[in-house]
Amino acid sequence: MLSARPSDTQTATHDWVYRALRSRIMHGEMAPGQALTLRGIGKEFGVSMTPAREAVRRLAAEGALFLSNSGRVSTPELTNDRIEELAALRALLEVELASRALPRAHIALIDRLQTINMTVAEMVTKRDAVGYIRSNLEFHRTLYLRAQAPAMLAIAETVWLQLGPTMRALYGRLRRTEPPHYHKLIIAALKAGDEPGLRLAVRSDVTQGLRLLVS
């Protein structure tokens, strides 16, 4: 059996650290402006500084982390203008993805979305912010995968990544007591094959909450 070359092992380690941090940021496990250190990342994951540094650089390139001139690493604190910009991007990208998914929205997909929405409701009841964000994004990703537009979905996920810590702050402000109303409208539009209704429901779902932060 061939052993992995050191470079291969280092790449795999860097990718593992990157994906773990990426998931935490996207799902709101880190607050806006939360500081990180390469030493702390290395200690937590049991890796050297090199894979920790590479993971941070990759996340910074995606806008998920902010690197100051002094070398300080933190999650971004988004300005009102930046939140507005990312909300507008969500409206453009996700409405188009949903529209492209509609012709492929079979019964099994609709059933799956309803099941995920039950999990969203459960997370609301438990007041589990991270669980809520995770299941909410799963709802959207499951629908958008049917669009068969991987480049567009990858861009949408980068927007989610940049918004992750802010979404956690938004959840605390909304104090939700029930799952998003627009999820039901999205499912109803999919069942009816109603493209205008689907586009409106998705646009409302992905922008209304964010705009509360800048009102």
C-alpha positions in Angstrom: 0.0 0.0 0.0 1.4 3.4 -1.0 1.7 6.0 1.7 0.7 9.6 1.1 3.4 12.0 0.3 4.0 14.7 2.9 2.5 17.3 0.5 -0.6 15.2 0.0 -1.1 14.8 3.8 -0.6 18.5 4.3 -3.2 19.3 1.7 -5.7 16.9 3.2 -5.1 18.4 6.7 -5.5 22.0 5.4 -8.7 21.0 3.6 -10.1 19.4 6.8 -9.4 22.4 8.9 -10.8 24.7 6.2 -14.0 22.8 5.9 -14.5 22.6 9.7 -14.0 26.3 10.1 -16.1 27.1 7.0 -19.0 25.1 8.4 -18.8 26.9 11.7 -18.8 30.3 10.1 -21.6 29.6 7.6 -23.9 28.2 10.3 -23.4 31.0 12.7 -21.3 29.3 15.3 -19.1 32.4 15.4 -20.2 35.9 16.3 -19.5 38.9 14.1 -16.0 40.3 14.9 -14.9 37.1 16.8 -11.1 36.9 16.9 -9.2 33.8 16.0 -5.5 33.0 16.2 -3.4 30.6 14.1 -2.0 29.2 17.4 -5.5 28.6 18.7 -6.7 26.9 15.5 -3.6 24.7 15.4 -4.1 23.7 19.1 -7.8 22.9 18.6 -7.3 20.8 15.5 -4.0 19.3 16.6 -2.2 20.6 13.5 0.8 22.7 12.7 0.7 26.4 11.9 1.0 25.8 8.1 -2.4 24.1 7.5 -4.0 26.5 10.0 -2.5 29.5 8.0 -3.6 28.0 4.7 -7.2 27.4 5.9 -7.4 31.0 7.2 -6.0 32.4 3.9 -8.6 30.5 1.9 -11.4 31.6 4.1 -10.2 35.2 3.9 -10.2 35.0 0.1 -13.9 34.0 0.3 -14.7 36.9 2.6 -15.5 34.6 5.5 -12.6 35.9 7.6 -11.0 39.3 7.9 -7.2 39.7 8.0 -6.0 43.1 9.3 -2.7 44.7 8.4 -1.4 43.7 11.8 -2.2 40.1 11.2 -5.3 39.9 13.4 -7.9 37.3 12.2 -11.6 37.7 12.8 -15.0 37.1 11.4 -16.3 40.1 9.5 -18.5 42.8 11.1 -20.7 43.7 8.2 -21.8 47.3 7.7 -25.3 48.2 6.7 -24.2 48.8 3.1 -22.6 45.4 3.0 -25.6 43.7 4.4 -27.8 45.4 1.8 -25.4 44.3 -0.9 -25.4 40.6 0.2 -29.2 40.6 0.6 -29.4 41.9 -3.0 -27.1 39.1 -4.2 -29.2 36.5 -2.4 -32.3 37.9 -4.1 -30.7 37.7 -7.6 -29.0 34.4 -7.2 -31.5 32.4 -5.2 -34.6 33.5 -7.1 -32.9 32.4 -10.3 -31.8 29.1 -8.8 -35.3 28.4 -7.6 -36.8 29.3 -11.0 -34.4 26.8 -12.7 -35.2 24.1 -10.1 -39.0 24.4 -10.6 -39.2 22.2 -13.8 -37.4 19.4 -11.8 -39.4 19.8 -8.6 -40.8 16.3 -8.3 -42.9 15.0 -5.4 -39.9 13.5 -3.6 -38.2 16.9 -3.5 -41.3 18.6 -2.1 -41.6 15.8 0.5 -37.9 16.3 1.4 -38.4 20.1 1.8 -41.4 19.6 4.0 -39.3 17.2 6.2 -36.5 19.7 6.5 -39.0 22.5 7.3 -40.2 20.3 10.2 -36.6 20.3 11.5 -36.5 24.1 11.1 -39.6 24.3 13.2 -38.0 22.0 15.8 -34.9 24.2 16.0 -37.2 27.3 16.6 -38.9 25.5 19.4 -35.6 24.6 21.0 -34.3 28.1 20.4 -31.2 26.5 18.8 -29.8 29.3 16.6 -27.1 27.3 15.0 -29.5 24.4 14.3 -31.9 26.8 12.9 -29.4 28.4 10.5 -28.1 24.9 9.5 -31.5 23.5 8.7 -32.7 26.7 7.0 -29.7 26.6 4.6 -30.3 22.9 4.0 -33.8 23.8 2.9 -32.5 26.3 0.4 -29.6 24.1 -0.8 -31.8 21.1 -1.3 -34.1 23.1 -3.6 -31.3 24.8 -5.5 -29.4 21.6 -6.2 -32.3 20.7 -8.6 -31.4 23.8 -10.6 -28.3 21.9 -11.9 -26.4 25.2 -11.9 -23.3 24.4 -9.8 -21.4 27.7 -10.5 -24.4 29.8 -9.4 -24.9 27.6 -6.3 -21.2 28.0 -5.4 -21.5 31.8 -5.5 -24.7 31.6 -3.4 -22.9 29.5 -0.8 -20.1 32.1 -0.7 -22.7 34.7 0.1 -24.1 32.5 2.9 -20.6 32.1 4.2 -20.0 35.8 4.4 -23.4 36.2 6.1 -23.0 33.4 8.7 -22.1 35.3 11.8 -24.5 38.1 10.9 -27.3 35.5 10.5 -26.7 34.4 14.1 -27.0 38.0 15.2 -30.2 38.4 13.1 -31.7 35.2 14.7 -31.3 36.7 18.1 -33.0 39.9 17.1 -35.9 38.2 15.4 -36.8 36.0 18.4 -38.6 33.5 16.1 -41.4 31.5 17.5 -42.3 29.6 14.3 -40.5 28.6 11.1 -40.3 31.1 8.2 -43.7 31.8 6.7 -42.2 32.0 3.3 -41.0 28.4 3.4 -44.6 27.3 3.2 -45.2 29.6 0.3 -42.2 28.2 -1.5 -43.5 24.7 -1.1 -47.0 25.7 -2.2 -45.6 27.4 -5.3 -43.5 24.3 -6.1 -46.6 22.1 -5.8 -48.6 24.4 -8.1 -45.9 24.9 -10.6 -46.3 28.6 -9.9 -43.1 30.3 -11.1 -44.0 34.0 -10.3 -45.2 32.9 -6.8 -42.0 30.9 -6.2 -39.8 33.8 -7.3 -41.7 36.2 -5.0 -41.6 33.8 -2.0 -37.9 33.1 -2.3 -37.0 36.8 -2.8 -39.1 37.7 0.3 -37.6 34.8 2.4 -34.0 35.7 1.7 -34.2 39.5 2.1 -36.8 40.5 4.6 -35.0 39.3 7.7 -31.6 40.8 6.6 -33.2 44.2 5.9 -34.4 44.3 9.5 -30.8 44.7 10.5 -30.3 47.9 8.5 -33.7 49.5 9.2 
